Amino acid sequence: MSGNERAVPMVSRSRLRLRPDHGRVIAVLFVPGEEMPRGDSRVVSVTERILAMDDTDVTSTLADLRQRFGHRHRHLEDIWSSHFRLAARRLGDGDEVPVDKKLLMGAYFTRELSLEGAALFNPSIVAHPDQNGVAHGEVRFVMSLRAVGEGHISSIEFRTGIVDVAGDVRVDDPGKFLGHGHYSPGPYTQSLFHAKLAERGCDNQAAALVLDRVGPVFGPAELDVAIASLPSELLPRATVRDAVVGIRWVAANNYTVEFPIGTQISERVLWPHGPAEAQGMEDARFVRFVGDGGAVTYFATYTAFDHAHIAPQLLTTTDFRTFAVSQFSGPFATNKGMALFPRKVGGQYVALSRWDRERLAITTSDDLSEWDQATTLALPPRPWDLVQVGNCGSPLETPEGWLVLTHGVGPMHEYSIGAILLDLDDPRRVIGTLPGPLIVANEDEREGYVPNVVYSCGAMVHNGMLMIPYAMSDLATSVARVDLVALLDSMEES
């Protein structure tokens, strides 16, 4: 059979196409010289040239920049001022520098990046936290997307929209101005620092000298005081230097990003900030998590990539305006494709993991941070997912069990979407499997940056339908609608 003939006929594809828009740009810090590997900064020489510029040239250059770039960014001059402060630190406060020259320096230390220059794909979807004004039978959603731009750097974007009573999808026009928010360090937990330092091989006595001076939960000011209190005679020791470097590394990877009030969700970009994600934030799997008391939190696991290493990390938000970014620890929070369940099971946090890089497992945690227990799921070998099996987002709770969309890799490196069913009380038990793939790339979807791939990072149930946003060959995004009852009825008992 061909790939199209193998797909289950209960799937209805939308005509919606979210394609990369090269005009969606953000303004980021540019340090002359550092664009080259191991390049030395040329900030000083560039600054000296700007200081020597004639005032008339400064005025005319700024006027030209405002005219050509002012309509592309919200508060462009604030961005220039911020980048002046970041790049021109050798000038101190720069009080003696005229305001126009400060702005012009900031402009020289700024560059535009096209977030979607290469691709817009790997979506997940959840119900929007605000359902006010939505018609009966409809639901407002938030969709996350992986955007890939220059240098193949990935960031996380958003779209909002409505799914109507019939399952048709309307996506709102995205906001005009993109921004990456304001970053602040922390908060931190002592247990995470010890765990991450142990993974780096530097959770030693030198690290304890610092961490014993802070509480179980602490902030950046306390950490700075603890590091500064190290005896000066110990600082030349290699073990102490390594411990301090490791502590600073963990601190840099755990931060909060906040976006201005009044910005649209589709104008907010989660841009790589910590060293562990220097090359990108990939494949966010958002889930609407209901806590023990009924409080709703939105979690997302995503893959942090730093050129050499990959690791799952956690996003936490209640409003899609403020996000806490934190690391995981434990042997089963590794590699790609971690996805949280939407509630605790048996009093524990539960997640899908592919810690061994090729099979699905169930892992558990008491605190949402350390994942040290796992059970590999028993799945029958099938030709279409023989190479590896992962998840396509967080499990969906149904009366029959936890519905898990899977992705499988088969011959010719073809990615297909399948489905399995897990026991509600013991998700380590597979109670049903779809015998064939649910979605396979058709002739309109198989050409792209990575051919023959369909992939999702999370679906949503609405009015008896499974709404699956999915990527087409690592290029663009569409949505499929699946009859949930028909899908469950097609499962074979395991």
Secondary structure by P-SEA (a helix, b strand, c coil): ccccccccccbbbbcccccccccbbbbbbbbccccccccccaaaaaaaaaaaccaaaaaaaaaaaaacccccccaaaaaaaaaaaaccccccccccccaaaaaaaaaaabbbbcccccccccccccccccccccccccccbbbbbbbbccccbbbbbbbbbbbcccbbbbbccccccccccbbbbccccaaaaaaaaaaaccccaaaaaacccccccccaaaaaaaaaaccccccccaaaaaaaaaaaaaaaacbbbbbcccccccccccccccccccccccccccccccccccbbbbbbbbbbbcccbbbbbbbbbccccbbbbbccccccccccbbbbcccccccbbbbbbcccccbbbbbbbcccccccbbbbbbcccccccccccccccccccccccbbbbbbbbcccbbbbbbbbbbbccccccccccccccccccccccccccccbbbbbccccccccbbbbbccccccccbbbbbaaaaaaaacccc
